[in-house]
Amino acid sequence: MPDITPRRGRLSQLVRRLAAGSALGLLSGEAMAAEGVASVFHSSEIITFSLLTGAIAAAMISAVWVIRQRSTVEIDNRDLKTALADARQSISRFQALISDKNRSIVVWDGPAEKPEFLGQLPAETGAPQDDRDFLAFGRWIRSTSASELERAIDRLRTYAESFDLIVQTNRNEILEAQGRVSGGRAFVRFVALNNLREELAELTLERDRLRGDLASLQTLLNAVDMPVWQRGRDGQITWVNEAYRDAVEAPSADVVVQEGRELLATVSREKAKALSTYDSPFRDKISTVVRGQRTFFDVVDAKTTYGTAGIALDVSAIEAVREELSRTLKSHAETLDHLATAVATFDGAQRLQFYNQAFQTLWNLDTAFLARRPGNGEIFDQLRESGRLPEQLSWKQWKEQALSVYQAIETQTDMWHLPNGQTLRVFATARPQGGATWVFENLTERVDLETRYNTLVQVQGETIDHLSEGVAVFGPDGRIKLSNPAFRALWGVSETEVAPGTHIRAIEQACVVSYDQPDGWKQFAHAITSFEDERPSSRGMLELRTGLILDFAIIPLPNAQTMLTFVDMTDSVRVERALTEKNEALRMADSLKNDFVQHVSYELRSPLTNIIGFADLLKTPAFGELSTRQAEYVDHISTSSSLLLTIVNDILDLATVDAGIVELDLSEINLTDFLDEVSHQMADRLQESAVTLRIDTPDMLGTFVADHQRLKQIFIKLLTNAANFAPEGSVVGLSCAREGSDFVFTVSDQGPGIPKDVLESVFHRFESHGQRGGAGLGLSIVDSFITLHHGKVRIVTREGEGTEVVCRIPSGALPKAEAAE
């Protein structure tokens, strides 16, 4: 309110001055009258007096106006103070309302402005207490609700579209989200619902879910080819699917509902209505006419509190097949009844369903007994009591095995030798529709003939057919009597070429491909066909073109027959030759290897060391700045050279191990300091592979006697191999322990594991597996160095779960210092 105090002061001074002037004028007039001056005033004095009088009058009027204005200003000030107090009270009331913990408001002044947060939701809703995390809806609101809310807020801020949503948090709390635009500002209010409002929101969500489920179910029912319908309490159709519409030949489902087109006859509907209950739906096979053809349906009609619902499955094709099957079974039964082979059929309950006359005759069973459809096991028991089944050591086990045909997939075949001397071949086959079919074929006469024939054949066949030596028997006329498979395999001839009755000249021609020496088979032919009284046996050795080396023997038999035998000596001779050649090759290889170890160290390492040194010099600023591409090339040179140097060192280490010139430099190692040294050296390598090293050791590992450098190489190779196969972000484990004087350590990773077919070759040299495999020398070096320490290494792996390499090294003994002489 403007301050009017200075104005009042100035007006008071003006009034006092006007009053003083008026008083002086009155005194002057009285003085002039007293003296009796009766002169007329001058015109200038009259003008001055008039002006003074007007000024006084104006001052008086201004004073009155100021006084009235002051009263008006004071009234306005009182009104403004009252309005200000009311506004402050309203703001306090609104702030108290907004700061309610059951609601939170987010306000945006414009599209590019940061949001303003008012109020806060309860902590049990899962809403973040920090305003910066509140708008990350996906973290505390369910994904479906969060995506819908984000789209609604985007439309609110972009197109001023208001919304009202019910969202659900990850803690199953219900929130109401209201979006509005007012005064150019967009705001969204979140309200935590409780009691009735929460129940209403939950019911709303449940209603939407049920509507969605109902729409999905109706879509599914429209896709199936089975008529489906719903009826109201009055029995009128309220909904049908597309299959029902097609069956009644209606243009649309709405027409079916409006016209009340029925698929089933009135009698069938009344029957379903009468028999259907809430607990037991109506089920029956009903025939009706669809598109002018008689059609059979399996109908299920269920009663509900809102009416009924039904579904019909077209079984016309099944009925036709059933009738055809019935006719076929009847025809087959008539055919089987005229067969001499006994046949019996049992159903799924293992009860007799069909048997032919031969079955009754074979087992001599009573017709009345068979007429009451006995079980399969009951028939077996009856036959066992009458002594018609083969004797068994364990009847229960035999019976269970015979009846297992009902669960078998393939046909079971068995031979039954009955006590009466009969031999039966039994076929038992499980039927697709359940049950089994038994066929009994009488083989008594056939078995007798085969027995006598097999006895004669086995005298010759079993004698020579299982020999590893090749055997051939010739008659005095030079024709072959028999030969075994080994003979044919050694000479590379077929069974037809050496069939019984073939002359030795023909066999000689067949064997020319394998052996072209003229004296060989001529010698055999002379020994076989000669008429000398004395036929001495002879032995010798042949080498065939196929590489086989045979030791042969010519043995005279009675009745002027001759037997040739051939023993394969190829392996023995070749082993002897190979050992001789290998021994000579090993001597040469050992000499070459020693020369290689002595000379290759300087010849290979020195150039690589120079390359690495010059590459490092090129990186230093003293030799000039390199461009980005040049620096990249220099890094590649340095990295590749270091890798090549590592491979050369590995090859040299293996070569020295193989040459037997490696001597371990045993020393006492503090294992705790040693593990710190290894982890520090592996830090950069593990960081490149984005894996973490976890070391699990007891507090005090103590000291250990081993070759420090070789032991460090073992650890570096194992950890590098684990880092190569471990996935990014995983952990490589190193656990160490002391078991007596042995040092046991395990390196594990979470990689893909090692397949079983690869596990046997992981310690082989130059065997590299996986995308990041190197030269394949790491595990070979580990195995060689652990073997030098008299230790053992094994691998435990599971495909998809990682690999563990377990090493055990016994503590060595420090060399004893010789006393000084």
Number of C-alpha atoms within 10 A of each C-alpha: 10 6 7 11 9 8 10 13 10 10 15 11 11 14 15 11 11 17 12 10 13 15 10 10 11 10 11 11 10 11 11 12 12 9 8 9 9 8 8 6 8 8 9 9 10 11 11 11 14 12 12 15 15 12 13 19 13 12 16 16 12 14 17 11 12 16 12 11 12 14 12 11 15 12 11 13 14 12 12 13 12 11 12 12 12 12 12 11 12 12 12 12 12 11 13 11 12 17 16 15 14 18 21 21 21 18 19 18 15 13 11 7 9 10 18 12 17 16 18 23 21 16 11 11 19 16 23 18 12 9 15 10 12 17 16 14 18 17 16 19 24 16 15 11 16 20 13 12 23 15 10 21 22 12 15 19 21 12 10 18 15 17 15 14 16 19 22 22 21 15 13 13 18 23 26 18 21 19 24 18 17 8 6 11 14 23 23 21 20 22 21 20 19 14 7 9 14 17 13 13 20 19 12 13 16 12 12 12 12 12 12 12 12 12 12 12 12 16 13 11 19 18 12 12 16 17 24 24 23 20 19 15 13 9 12 16 21 19 17 24 24 21 20 25 24 16 16 17 14 15 10 14 18 14 12 21 19 11 10 12 17 17 19 18 12 10 9 17 14 12 12 21 17 10 13 19 15 11 9 11 20 19 16 15 14 16 18 15 14 15 11 7 8 10 16 21 20 15 23 18 24 21 21 16 8 11 16 24 20 19 19 24 15 18 16 15 11 11 14 12 12 12 12 12 12 12 12 12 12 11 11 11 15 12 11 18 17 12 13 16 16 23 22 21 21 23 19 15 13 19 19 23 20 18 19 20 16 19 21 16 12 14 15 12 15 10 9 8 11 16 11 11 16 15 17 20 15 14 18 16 15 15 16 14 10 12 13 18 18 14 14 10 8 8 13 10 10 13 15 11 10 16 16 13 21 20 13 14 11 10 13 15 12 12 14 17 17 14 12 10 8 14 20 18 15 17 17 23 21 23 19 9 8 13 20 27 21 18 18 22 15 19 15 14 10 10 14 11 10 10 11 10 11 11 10 10 12 12 10 11 14 11 11 19 17 12 13 14 21 24 22 21 21 26 20 15 14 22 22 22 18 19 23 22 19 22 24 18 12 20 21 14 17 13 14 8 15 23 15 15 14 17 19 22 14 12 18 18 13 17 19 15 14 17 18 14 12 10 9 14 19 14 11 19 17 11 21 26 18 14 11 8 7 8 16 10 14 13 12 11 15 16 15 18 12 12 10 18 21 22 17 20 18 20 18 20 14 6 8 16 19 24 21 22 19 24 18 19 16 15 12 11 14 14 12 12 12 13 12 11 11 14 12 12 12 11 11 11 13 14 12 12 15 16 11 15 19 13 10 13 13 11 10 15 16 12 13 19 14 12 16 18 13 14 20 14 13 17 16 11 9 8 9 9 12 14 9 9 9 13 15 12 13 20 16 13 17 19 14 14 20 16 14 16 19 13 17 17 15 18 17 18 18 20 17 18 16 15 15 10 11 14 10 15 13 19 16 15 16 15 17 15 12 15 17 12 12 15 18 11 13 17 13 11 16 20 14 11 17 15 21 17 20 14 16 13 15 12 7 11 15 12 17 22 21 21 20 18 11 20 18 16 18 21 20 19 18 21 24 18 19 25 29 22 22 24 17 16 11 16 20 25 18 22 15 19 16 18 10 9 13 15 20 19 19 21 23 25 27 21 23 17 19 21 13 11 8 12 13 11 14 19 19 15 16 15 17 19 16 10 8 11 14 16 16 18 21 26 22 20 24 22 19 20 23 20 13 17 21 13 18 17 18 12 16 13 20 15 12 12 12 19 22 20 19 17 20 20 23 20 19 18 12 12 9 6 6 6 5 4 3
